[in-house]
Amino acid sequence: MNFAERFAADRELVEKALGAVFRGCPPHADLYDAMNYSLLAGGKRLRPILTLECSRLCGGTDVHALSLACAVEMIHTYSLIHDDLPCMDNDDLRRGKPTNHMVYGEATAVLAGDGLLTAAFETALGAGAYLPAGQVTQALELLACAAGPAGMVGGQALDMAGEGHALTLSDVEELQKLKTGALISAAAELGVVAAGGSEAQRKAVRTYAQKLGLAFQIRDDMLDVAGDQDSLGKSVGSDVRAEKTTFVTLKGLEECGNMVERLTDEAIAALSIFADPWFLEELARAMVGRTN
Amino acid sequence: MNFAERFAADRELVEKALGAVFRGCPPHADLYDAMNYSLLAGGKRLRPILTLECSRLCGGTDVHALSLACAVEMIHTYSLIHDDLPCMDNDDLRRGKPTNHMVYGEATAVLAGDGLLTAAFETALGAGAYLPAGQVTQALELLACAAGPAGMVGGQALDMAGEGHALTLSDVEELQKLKTGALISAAAELGVVAAGGSEAQRKAVRTYAQKLGLAFQIRDDMLDVAGDQDSLGKSVGSDVRAEKTTFVTLKGLEECGNMVERLTDEAIAALSIFADPWFLEELARAMVGRTN
């Protein structure tokens, strides 16, 4: 199986598991429809694939990692729904489809986000069917810490506060580390926890994911300037409109390209403790040239 | 110690623990201020007091129950912040103070709610310092299930969908059971879990809390019609303005008063397996005549 085939197979596994999360749930008005609308809207599934692959790298089986992988994607999805709200980034388009609040209204979109976030913890607790309770609480600590005020929510608050202000490179790096880096890093570490891996393995995938996450964000900023709306499935130029300081406004497109390549090399180097991390290596390389 | 003294002492214990939740945290723009603004805005602290008291009733010590008690109140607080948003109930006043979004703006209020919800799980995980991991995951399951789409968030979705529509008594009961009942019931059960109590004890406090929660909601509806804004610390008449079907619009004030008394008796009866549940008995009785 080559990289593209393996990625597609992982993605299918994730899609299937996500599709089952709310299956058979009683309908409460539009709530479940709204949660599923965003949860099953496609996307790269980078985070849950990281969880699965890091688990495999440490000898874990997929069934042990899958509920944690879904939980990470549910948290990512809730954050997109809330970030797109009129009072936040006010975006109409996400993954080529109207954003959640455009379809279901603001009130339901707020609740769909709240519901996905809470259900993510329920889903993660489902890992208790396979893992000892101590591993489950470790996983939940990782998840809550990465998603909360000291992680993703804190990063989004910094992002909102930074609009229209001049930020330095270290401001933008700190913001990225919290807003997107923390959850990507947790996704990778969760795989190691699911597999019962070692502290050294956790550290290695954490470093890999931090570098990957930063490269991913820089590439995101580049695509917002130089990308194509159709292949991205979301509006381009939104950073400029919101007067955001980005890696591109600070460093320019060419230097950003160099940074992405350097970070990719560093991400791959962090995997040296593993015998055959080819998939994660390819995944990092795929970030350099991605167009969506 | 009489009821009022014990209630005040419990409340002080809770206030102190809540005040410590975000102490020493790095400030991310207004986020921590906004979370603390609502978390430390007073309130009856009914839910965390239920957790503490149910734990004591089962022989638990406060230190084992306190982080679970705080987690419940954090979830309750996040739900108030989001419920008050312009796109939801659009309320300006809460506990006698301007609502979160009136002070910090809508974007920060959404994030403050998200942050409190996520941090609630982190706080609950803190119980792992005292309890075996299996008890902690049990507690988190209770919490997530009561707060999520099959509990509180689902109830709020039903509430929004019901505005302007005629609901039956059983619709309103189902709505209440999810929107406020589930978390009140979980608060009580969490105390039993913290104390390592029995299944019979869990069932008894669950029944007690379900009856109490329903009585509480009916009394709430009564106060929205017949209450005093100053002693309530929130606007009255909001249900009428939102064209909500309530227990009062369905049954009238007098019959609602009878229902509250009947439910209080049933709540107290559920405690018969305990040797001396005097505090919880008094607590239920205090609901009948409450004015705030």
Interface residues (C-beta under 8 A of the other chain):
Chain A: F22 C25 P26 H28 A29 D30 L31 Y32 M35 Y78 H82 L85 C87 M88 G105 E106 A107 T108 V110 L111 G113 D114 G115 L117 T118 A119 F121 E122 L125 G128 P132 A133 G134 V136 T137 L140 E141 L143 A144 C145 A147 G148 P149 A150 V153 G154 G155 Q156 A157 L158 M160 A161 L178
Chain B: F22 C25 P26 H28 A29 D30 L31 Y32 M35 Y78 H82 L85 C87 M88 G105 E106 A107 T108 V110 L111 G113 D114 G115 L117 T118 A119 F121 E122 L125 G128 P132 A133 G134 V136 T137 L140 E141 L143 A144 C145 A147 G148 P149 A150 V153 G154 G155 Q156 A157 L158 M160 A161 L178
